Amino acid sequence: MIDHGWHAFYLVLEWFGLRPIAVQASLENRQYAELEVEDTAVIRVQFECANSHSPMADIFLTWASRLRRNWGVIEGSLAQLNIEDDSLRLDRNGR
């Protein structure tokens, strides 16, 4: 989380523009069990909202892979924004 994970947090905070009200996290050793530090973090951040649908962000950070990838998905009621490495794609209603 310290190496690259903080980028995910400031982006999520900026995109939502809301105050976080709850954080749930787990740290795991998925590939490198012999290390004294975890190689994976799974985080859920819930945000304050006036209506009953509290927005949330799921953040998955891992070094437990042989490939280096950066990806993200932002889902809304009308569209989905897909970020994969250096490309950005907007899918509206499955298109």
TAKA-V567490 format. One record per helix or strand. SS is the DSSP state (a for helix, b for strand). FROM is the first residue (numbers start at 1). TO is the last residue. If there is no record, write none. Layout:
# TAKA-V567490
SS/FROM/TO  SS/FROM/TO
This chain:
# TAKA-V567490
a/5/16  b/20/28  b/40/47  b/56/62  b/71/75  b/79/84  b/87/92
